């Protein structure tokens, strides 16, 4: 299950990259809309939570259940902020909207799978008795 933390990491990064790609009809990115729409910061926060939990698990293994649940909540924040417009990201969105949507859905599925089956704890190796 070590690959799950890397999958969460990649999905979060793909979502963050999608915020810089063309998003709307005017070919502006979601990042450019942050000043007009204060809700955009919640999307960034949700993706950063997911990436942060997977980075923490990469450098301080294992990927614990609470970290996977926090990553799933981060992806869920993104879905909840778009509300019914989340489906419109897939159907009507440019490459940026589709990247955000697919990365969020994949990250949500992978982080739930990591919460169901977390990595086992690694016990320190015992020194041989001499």
N, C-alpha and C positions, 0 to 999 in steps of 0.2 A: 504494500500500500504506500510505498515511498513515492510513487509516481503521482499520487493524488495531490500532494502539496505542490508539486511542480505544475500540475495541470491548473490548480487554483491560481497559482502565480501567473501563468501564461494567460489565463482568461482575464484576470484583472488588468494585466498590462495591455492586452488587446482592447479591452474596454476603454482604457485611458488613451490609447492611441486613436481609437475611434472618435474621441471627443475633439481631436485636432483635424480630422478629415472633413470634407464637405458634408454638411448636415441638412440644410434646407434648400429651398428652391433658388435662393440667391447665392448659392455656393459659399455660404459662410459656415464656419465650423461651430460646433456646440460650445467650444471654448470662447469664441467671439461673442456669443449670446449671454455670457455670464454677467455682464454689467446690466443688461436689460432684464434679465430673469434671475432673481436671487435663488430660485430653486436649483439652479445649475450646480451650486456649491454642494448641495446634498448628494448629487450624483457623483461628483468628485470624491466626496467623503466616503460614500459607500464603496466605491472602487478602491480607494486607498486603504480602507479597513481590510478588505479582502486580501490585497497585496501585502499589507503589513503583517497579517496573521500568517500567511504562507512564508514570508521572508523570515519571520521569527522562528517558525518551525524548521526552516532550512538550516539556519545557523545554530539553533538550539533544539535538536531533535528530541523526541518524536513529535509528529503532528498530532496534538492532543485533541480530544473531543471538543473541548470548549473553544479551541482555536478554529476548528472546522465549523462550529455553530456560529461563531462570530463572523467568519468569512461568509457563511450563508446569509446571515443577517445583513451584511454589507451589500451583497448582491440583491437581496430583497428590497433594500432601500431604493436601489435604482429602479426596480420594477414598480414599486409603489409611487415613486415620484413622477413617473410617466403616466401612471394610471391606465386609462383606456388608450392613450396614445402610444403605449408600448407596442401594440399590434400594428399600429400605423408605421412604426419605425421599420418593421419588416416589409410591409407591403408597399408603402409609399416613400420610404426614406432613401436618401442617397447612400453612398458607401459608408459614410460615417454613422448614420443611424442604424444601418444593418449590422455594422461591426459592433456597435454598442449592444444591440439587442441579442445577437447570437453569442457574443462573449458573456453577457450576463446570464443568459439561459444555460449555457454550458457550465459556467462557473457555479451557478446555483445547484445544478445536478451533481457536479463533482464534489462540491463541498458537503452536500447532504450525504453522498456516498461515503465521504471521509468521516462524517460524524457517526454514521451507522457502524462503520468498521474502522476505528482509529488504529494508528500504528501501535504495536506493542512497546511497552517500556523496555529500555535497554538497561540491564543491570551491569554495574561495573564488574570487570573481570577480577577474580580473586587471585591473589598471589599464591604461588605454590608453597606448600609447607615443606621446609627443609630440615 
